[in-house]
Amino acid sequence: MLFSVRVGVLVAVLTLMTCSNLEVGQSCPPVRQRTKEIIQMNGATSPSGEKHPGEILYQDQIDGREWTEKAADVPQSVAWAKLNDVWHPVLRIQMTGIDSMRRITRFGKDGEFLDTTVTAPPPPPPQPTPTPIPVPKES
């Protein structure tokens, strides 16, 4: 049920995005095909069409957890890494660091290092400049 609601919302958003800039009298192009394309953009296949081996192992060494997800259940940007213009399937994602700063490292076949990303909290907002208080002149 929740999936069908999400798909329905996705179709509505795509229709609005596709049809909102049309002139009066122009017909809205079919959205159904584009919606299918977007829903199918998962990690099961690379952007160039290669098939993923199947699952990705997640190792969260901060929380001490491990789990797997099917490549078809994650976006292509998670399941695939492009190195030297070649798409490599991501088979393991390792998270290290501390709660406020994590290093996310992705590995491919035979433990091949693919890439790493470091996440950190945003910098603190700038402090306001204090307003100078005038000092009375002594007479």
matplotlib code that plots the C-alpha trace (Angstrom):
import matplotlib.pyplot as plt

x = [0.0, 2.7, 4.6, 1.5, 1.0, 4.6, 4.2, 1.0, 2.7, 5.6, 3.2, 1.5, 4.7, 6.0, 2.8, 3.0, 6.7, 6.1, 2.9, 3.3, 5.1, 2.7, 0.8, -2.9, -4.1, -1.0, -1.4, 0.6, 2.9, 2.4, 4.0, 3.5, 6.6, 8.9, 7.5, 8.4, 11.9, 12.4, 11.1, 13.4, 16.5, 17.8, 21.1, 20.2, 21.8, 24.5, 23.8, 25.5, 23.5, 25.7, 24.0, 24.9, 25.9, 23.0, 23.6, 25.5, 27.0, 26.8, 29.3, 28.6, 31.6, 30.4, 27.2, 28.6, 25.9, 26.0, 23.2, 22.7, 20.4, 19.5, 21.0, 17.6, 16.4, 19.0, 19.7, 22.3, 24.4, 24.8, 25.2, 27.6, 30.9, 32.5, 36.3, 38.2, 34.9, 34.0, 31.1, 32.0, 29.4, 29.6, 29.6, 30.5, 30.0, 32.0, 31.2, 33.8, 34.5, 32.3, 28.7, 29.3, 31.8, 31.7, 33.9, 31.9, 34.1, 32.8, 34.5, 33.9, 34.8, 37.6, 37.7, 38.8, 38.7, 36.3, 35.9, 35.4, 33.4, 33.7, 30.6, 30.7, 28.2, 27.9, 30.1, 28.6, 26.8, 28.9, 28.7, 27.2, 29.6, 29.2, 27.9, 30.5, 29.4, 30.4, 32.6, 31.7, 34.5, 35.9, 35.9]
y = [0.0, 2.5, 1.7, 2.4, 5.7, 6.7, 5.8, 7.8, 10.8, 10.4, 10.3, 13.5, 15.3, 14.2, 15.4, 18.8, 19.1, 18.0, 19.9, 23.1, 25.1, 24.4, 27.1, 27.1, 24.6, 22.5, 18.9, 17.3, 14.5, 11.0, 10.7, 7.0, 6.0, 8.5, 7.3, 3.7, 4.8, 6.6, 3.7, 1.3, 3.5, 1.2, -0.5, -3.7, -2.4, 0.2, 3.3, 1.5, -1.7, -4.1, -6.4, -6.1, -9.4, -9.0, -7.7, -5.1, -5.8, -2.8, -2.7, 0.0, -0.1, 2.8, 1.1, -2.4, -3.5, -5.4, -6.0, -6.6, -5.0, -6.1, -3.9, -3.5, -1.9, 1.0, 3.8, 3.3, 6.0, 3.7, 0.4, 1.5, 3.5, 4.9, 4.6, 5.5, 5.6, 2.0, 1.2, -1.1, -2.8, -1.9, -5.1, -3.7, -0.4, 0.2, 3.1, 4.2, 7.3, 8.8, 9.8, 13.3, 12.5, 9.3, 7.9, 5.9, 3.6, 1.5, -1.7, -3.8, -7.3, -9.1, -6.1, -3.6, -0.1, 2.1, 5.4, 7.0, 9.9, 11.8, 13.3, 15.9, 18.3, 21.7, 24.4, 26.5, 29.7, 32.8, 34.8, 38.2, 41.1, 42.9, 46.4, 48.8, 50.7, 54.4, 55.5, 58.9, 61.5, 62.9, 66.7]
z = [0.0, 1.0, -2.3, -4.4, -2.5, -3.2, -6.9, -7.0, -5.5, -8.0, -10.9, -9.7, -9.2, -12.6, -14.3, -12.6, -13.6, -17.2, -17.8, -15.8, -18.5, -21.4, -23.2, -23.3, -25.8, -25.8, -24.6, -21.9, -23.1, -21.6, -18.2, -17.7, -19.7, -17.9, -14.6, -15.4, -16.4, -13.1, -11.0, -12.9, -12.2, -9.4, -8.7, -10.5, -13.7, -14.3, -16.3, -19.2, -18.8, -16.9, -14.4, -10.7, -9.0, -6.6, -3.0, -1.2, 2.3, 4.6, 7.5, 10.1, 12.3, 14.4, 15.5, 15.2, 12.7, 9.4, 6.9, 3.2, 0.6, -2.9, -5.5, -7.0, -3.8, -3.8, -6.3, -9.1, -7.4, -4.4, -6.3, -8.9, -9.0, -12.2, -12.4, -15.5, -17.5, -16.5, -14.1, -11.2, -9.0, -5.3, -3.3, 0.2, 1.9, 5.1, 7.5, 10.0, 12.1, 14.9, 15.1, 13.9, 11.2, 9.1, 6.3, 3.8, 1.7, -1.2, -2.4, -5.5, -6.6, -4.6, -2.2, -4.8, -3.4, -5.4, -3.6, -0.2, 1.1, 4.4, 5.9, 8.6, 10.3, 8.7, 10.2, 12.9, 11.8, 12.0, 15.2, 14.9, 15.0, 18.3, 18.2, 19.6, 22.6, 22.4, 25.3, 26.6, 26.2, 29.4, 29.6]

ax = plt.figure().add_subplot(projection="3d")
ax.plot(x, y, z, "-o")
ax.set_aspect("equal")
plt.show()
